[in-house]
Amino acid sequence: MLPPRTGTMAAHADVLVVGGGPAGLGAALGAAAAGARVVLAERYGFLGGNATVSLVMPLMSFHTQRQSPPPPGDDSRLMPTDHGPGDPVVAGVLQELLARLVAVGGAVAPSQETGYTVPFDPEAYKLVMLDLLDDAGVEFLFHALASGVAVEDGVPGVVFETKSGPLVVQAAIVVDCTGDGDVAAAAGAPFEVGREEDGLVQPMTLMFRMVEFERPEFAAYVRENPDQWRGVHGLWDLVAKATEARELELPREDILFFATPHEGEISVNTTRVGGVLATDVWDLSFAEWQTHRQMRQIAEFLRRYVPGFARAYVAQSGVSVGVRETRRIVGEYQLTAEDVLSARKFPDVIARGSYPIDIHNPKGTGTVLQKLPPGEAYDIPLRCLMPQGIDWLLVAGRCMSGTHEAHSSYRVTPIAMATGQAAGVCAALGARAGTPPKRLDVEAVQRELIRQGANLGDLGRGEAGASGR
Ligand SMILES: Cc1cc2nc3c(=O)[nH]c(=O)nc-3n(C[C@H](O)[C@H](O)[C@H](O)COP(=O)(O)OP(=O)(O)OC[C@H]3O[C@@H](n4cnc5c(N)ncnc54)[C@H](O)[C@@H]3O)c2cc1C
């Protein structure tokens, strides 16, 4: 039995955004640009979410694809590194972030020559996020872990654990951008976890950066061994050889790399732990323990077997193991795989996506990839951000409402940012009107998003809400 406790009332905002990842950035900037007083609270001492906490690089492509869909029978395991040169389907806050990152040399702009995924520097990313939020007048609370909700006289508040003891921040509307849906779950929103058949979620991965990597030497090896290489996936034979020699014990059969903006650096996305859930602290502990051991093996393997890595070393691993999937809050609508793959359009569109369904096997090797038809994108309806049964809360990013399969597409950084921006705008309009977001006129949300430069497809090209889609 824990003793009862009191907390300090820290602030009252129009909009409280919980979580400073990609969705949180979108939500805070979207709400501020719509005129709200915004507080953003984050459990770590810096911003970025998976992008910086877990070194998740690069930004996945946010363009429609040029490739034809895979022929029947294709196992579709290739990563879609080079979408485009189709149209971009995400803009708004993402474009603001990108422009600033590129300006400080912290990202490589997408192009035909460099590809349509966006390598970035996580330290530059942290600083650019701070600048963007500062410029927008957003107030921060760092080192604050949301642990519960407290609704007093109808005014919602979120409780935070901090070094200064428990704090409460009240707001007209709260936007849950924690990735895990922590606030929504604490508020009693319904949620789902994992695949329909067994409840398993995508595996966790500790990402790391290696430096003193000789890119030209490595590139020459790739050119001379094309069969070892499929997009960014590769080294199949060497992995098999090291596995047979018991030097590698990985639940995946290949090595997945990404370039960074720095010539002598590479980002490694290869550790994998399945059968674990990141809202369970024992699972998280196991995943950290297991992936750090895998990282040591992988770095040693690369140095020993792979040209270009002889002098390379691990300069940094994620502050936390990377979490792909936890709770999916059940909203007024659940986005489905069919919606994604058929590029479905909705009258209440507030964001768009073109990234494939991309499911890393929760149980072992392999990654399932199912692409949208070339040139196509799907709509995300505002209802996916509205948890069932709660009026003062919106969700955005990877915890928004959808099935396990659809989640594997909308979870990526650019789309999370776009749903965040939509939630922020909706929250600001709701706070200003004193109306629960569910009763707002969706066309008002769409008009404000378009004014802020968001990409709503045909809607942005005509009058908001007038397309009859
Ligand atoms: C290993 C891995 C590789 C990936 N690869 C790519 C890739 O190459 N490209 C790509 O675009 N996407 C990739 N993704 C997906 C992408 O990183 C995430 O899905 C995306 O970051 C989701 O954004 P989000 O804001 O919803 O959540 P998150 O990025 O998880 O951000 C949530 C934020 O909320 C904070 N938070 C959580 N709980 C609380 C709490 N209770 N109180 C206060 N703060 C809290 C966290 O600290 C964090 O800052 C990858 C993900 C993983 C794990």
PDBQT file of the ligand as one rigid body, heavy atoms in Angstrom, charges set to zero:
ROOT
HETATM    1  C1  LIG A 501      14.587   0.354 -34.437  1.00  0.00    +0.000 C 
HETATM    2  C2  LIG A 501      13.666   1.263 -35.156  1.00  0.00    +0.000 A 
HETATM    3  C3  LIG A 501      13.947   1.631 -36.457  1.00  0.00    +0.000 A 
HETATM    4  C4  LIG A 501      13.123   2.508 -37.131  1.00  0.00    +0.000 A 
HETATM    5  N1  LIG A 501      13.492   2.936 -38.360  1.00  0.00    +0.000 NA
HETATM    6  C5  LIG A 501      12.885   4.013 -38.886  1.00  0.00    +0.000 A 
HETATM    7  C6  LIG A 501      13.457   4.679 -39.991  1.00  0.00    +0.000 A 
HETATM    8  O1  LIG A 501      14.508   4.292 -40.494  1.00  0.00    +0.000 OA
HETATM    9  N2  LIG A 501      12.807   5.770 -40.480  1.00  0.00    +0.000 N 
HETATM   10  C7  LIG A 501      11.628   6.224 -39.941  1.00  0.00    +0.000 A 
HETATM   11  O2  LIG A 501      11.094   7.214 -40.441  1.00  0.00    +0.000 OA
HETATM   12  N3  LIG A 501      11.067   5.606 -38.879  1.00  0.00    +0.000 NA
HETATM   13  C8  LIG A 501      11.683   4.536 -38.327  1.00  0.00    +0.000 A 
HETATM   14  N4  LIG A 501      11.173   3.951 -37.196  1.00  0.00    +0.000 N 
HETATM   15  C9  LIG A 501       9.869   4.391 -36.672  1.00  0.00    +0.000 C 
HETATM   16  C10 LIG A 501       9.931   5.728 -35.937  1.00  0.00    +0.000 C 
HETATM   17  O3  LIG A 501      11.152   5.927 -35.311  1.00  0.00    +0.000 OA
HETATM   18  C11 LIG A 501       8.886   5.852 -34.831  1.00  0.00    +0.000 C 
HETATM   19  O4  LIG A 501       7.783   5.070 -35.010  1.00  0.00    +0.000 OA
HETATM   20  C12 LIG A 501       8.540   7.328 -34.625  1.00  0.00    +0.000 C 
HETATM   21  O5  LIG A 501       9.603   7.885 -33.910  1.00  0.00    +0.000 OA
HETATM   22  C13 LIG A 501       7.224   7.499 -33.896  1.00  0.00    +0.000 C 
HETATM   23  O6  LIG A 501       7.125   8.807 -33.419  1.00  0.00    +0.000 OA
HETATM   24  P1  LIG A 501       6.269   9.124 -32.116  1.00  0.00    +0.000 P 
HETATM   25  O7  LIG A 501       6.466  10.572 -31.853  1.00  0.00    +0.000 OA
HETATM   26  O8  LIG A 501       4.907   8.592 -32.285  1.00  0.00    +0.000 OA
HETATM   27  O9  LIG A 501       6.924   8.244 -30.941  1.00  0.00    +0.000 OA
HETATM   28  P2  LIG A 501       8.386   8.243 -30.328  1.00  0.00    +0.000 P 
HETATM   29  O10 LIG A 501       9.406   8.559 -31.337  1.00  0.00    +0.000 OA
HETATM   30  O11 LIG A 501       8.480   6.967 -29.583  1.00  0.00    +0.000 OA
HETATM   31  O12 LIG A 501       8.373   9.472 -29.295  1.00  0.00    +0.000 OA
HETATM   32  C14 LIG A 501       7.675   9.409 -28.073  1.00  0.00    +0.000 C 
HETATM   33  C15 LIG A 501       8.237  10.463 -27.125  1.00  0.00    +0.000 C 
HETATM   34  O13 LIG A 501       7.476  10.478 -25.936  1.00  0.00    +0.000 OA
HETATM   35  C16 LIG A 501       8.322  10.378 -24.792  1.00  0.00    +0.000 C 
HETATM   36  N5  LIG A 501       7.577   9.655 -23.762  1.00  0.00    +0.000 N 
HETATM   37  C17 LIG A 501       7.195   8.354 -23.794  1.00  0.00    +0.000 A 
HETATM   38  N6  LIG A 501       6.475   8.064 -22.698  1.00  0.00    +0.000 NA
HETATM   39  C18 LIG A 501       6.403   9.199 -21.971  1.00  0.00    +0.000 A 
HETATM   40  C19 LIG A 501       5.784   9.517 -20.731  1.00  0.00    +0.000 A 
HETATM   41  N7  LIG A 501       5.057   8.619 -20.048  1.00  0.00    +0.000 N 
HETATM   42  N8  LIG A 501       5.926  10.771 -20.253  1.00  0.00    +0.000 NA
HETATM   43  C20 LIG A 501       6.644  11.712 -20.953  1.00  0.00    +0.000 A 
HETATM   44  N9  LIG A 501       7.250  11.457 -22.131  1.00  0.00    +0.000 NA
HETATM   45  C21 LIG A 501       7.111  10.211 -22.640  1.00  0.00    +0.000 A 
HETATM   46  C22 LIG A 501       9.534   9.623 -25.292  1.00  0.00    +0.000 C 
HETATM   47  O14 LIG A 501      10.672   9.851 -24.494  1.00  0.00    +0.000 OA
HETATM   48  C23 LIG A 501       9.678  10.171 -26.713  1.00  0.00    +0.000 C 
HETATM   49  O15 LIG A 501      10.424  11.363 -26.737  1.00  0.00    +0.000 OA
HETATM   50  C24 LIG A 501      11.953   3.021 -36.500  1.00  0.00    +0.000 A 
HETATM   51  C25 LIG A 501      11.657   2.652 -35.192  1.00  0.00    +0.000 A 
HETATM   52  C26 LIG A 501      12.504   1.794 -34.518  1.00  0.00    +0.000 A 
HETATM   53  C27 LIG A 501      12.210   1.457 -33.103  1.00  0.00    +0.000 C 
ENDROOT
TORSDOF 0
